[in-house]
Each structure stands twice: as C-alpha cells, then as structure tokens.
Amino acid sequence: MTERSYDAVLFDLDGTLLNGDEVVGTENLAAVHRLRDEGVQVLIATGRSVDSTRSVVEEVGLEGPIVTFNGAVVWDYAENRAIEERTLNQRIVDRCHAYRRETGHMAMFMSTTNRLCLVPPDDPHHRALSGLSGVDYVDEARLESEQYIVRATFFADRGTDSASYAEHIQQFIKRPIYTTHFNLSILVRHRDSPFVVVDVHPPMLGKAEALRFLHDHHGIPASRVVAFGDADNDVPMLAHAGLGIAMGNADSAVQSIADRVIGDHTTTAIADTLNELFPA
C-alpha cells in the first residue's frame, strides 16, 4: 500500500461538501466513505449550529465529533454531548444586547442547544430566518436571560457590505471577540436577500480550531491535514492546513490563499481530488 501524505480531511459544508440541492453528491459521498473506512480522520468544520448539522452528519455517516459554530463547539453526536464549548462572557453578551437595542437590528442568541430571537418585525426579516430550524421566538426578558451564549448573530439590510458591518459591531462591543460575516445571498434559499449577517463568537481560532482538535485528540499535525472550503470563515483552516483547497465557487480572496483551486461544489471535484490524494 502506498504511504499516505495526509492523515485527515476537513470539510466545510455549505458551498463545499453540500451541492446546490444542499445534499452530498453521490460520487463525493462515496469517496468520503472510502476514506473513513480506510482509517483517514474525516471531520466536518461548519458555521452551522449543532442542530442544523445533525442531518448532514447522519447522511455522511460520520460517527466522530463535529466542529460547529465556526469552532466554538465540538459536538459528539454519538454521545449527544459537547466535547468542547466556548461561550461569550457576560460583558460581551450585554454589549450585544445594547447594540441590537440601539440599532434595532434583528439578533439571534444561541447556546449550544438553543436559538432565541425576538419575533421578526416584518416579512423580509421572517424570510431571512427561513430554513433555520429550532428557532424559539421569545420576549425581551427571556432573550436577555439566556446563559452560556456561544454565538450572537446579527442581521441587517446592507446589500453586500458585510465586512463593514462586522467592523461596526466590533467597534461597538470593544471586547476581544472572533467574528465571521457573509452576505445571506450566498445561501441557495436566500439568493435574492439584501441582508448581511455577522456572527459574534468568543475569542478563538475560528475553523482552525479543527486543526488544533485533530492534533490534540488524534496526534495529527496540521501539515498532514487537507482542508476544503469556499468562504471567508474557511480561511483560518485553509491557510494553516497542510493542503488548503478552495472550491471553484469560492470568491477570489478565498481562492488566493488556497494551495489549490478545484471545481465547484455541484461537481465531482471533491471525489476526484480525494481519489488523487488518497489512491485506493
């Protein structure tokens, strides 16, 4: 058997492992299963919550931990528990509440297992939350009483200006945080949305936490990890993995930091690349 150059593979979900129908293509799924069966560590690193990642984990058939919330929570679906969990300190949570009250922007506060939000004020805001499962619409008192927040997510109608929105939130909070941002229109079901989204997390390494996890729990150094991604929040893992691979549908900034660019997420590019890097 040919000696492997890599021992683990990291996958982003939306725009990467998931195709345009938000499922894993047949060929790509078969390649992932082969690697898993041959002892390669396969790990998902996603910005999704624990709940919204569950169906994909079941489809892919991965039994190990999954990195969720952009690295804030490592969840073991087999044991139904958090292995790691980073939460926002109360001063940051208080500043997040102050920001939403001052601006009137819609905000969702998430613990590892709960998603809380005030009732959206109109149809566009309702549509911005479509596709999110398990959202509890609560009153102000209930929203502010939630503890152990792993992420606060803000929505604003700002066209495609998510970067400056993130910067504005950071300047308001004035505390150490890790943020990710994106235009909601990058998601299939929100192609025509004018909203931008900013996620506020505790200080951390972002999806590069997945590389640390592989090293700490499996003894696999980052140099022996292949990472696939397409969006700005994938940059930390693409930049630090031994081989960072950007999808063809990734924007130019993400492609520029990758070691390789392959076909887009609607093709068999992932399977073709895995079969090349991990020959049977």
Secondary structure, DSSP 8 states (H G I E B T S, - for coil): ----S-SEEEE-TBTTTB-TTSS--HHHHHHHHHHHHTT-EEEEB-SS-HHHHHHHHHHHT--S-EEEGGGTEEEETTTTEEEEE----HHHHHHHHHHHHHH--EEEEE-SS-EEE---SSHHHHHHTTT--SEEE--HHHHHH--S-SEEEEEEE-TT-HHHHHHHHHHHH-S--EEEEEEGGGSGGGTT--EEEEEEE-SS-GGGHHHHHHHHHH---GGGEEEEE-SGGGHHHHHHSSEEEE-TTS-HHHHHHSSEE---TTSSHHHHHHHHHS--
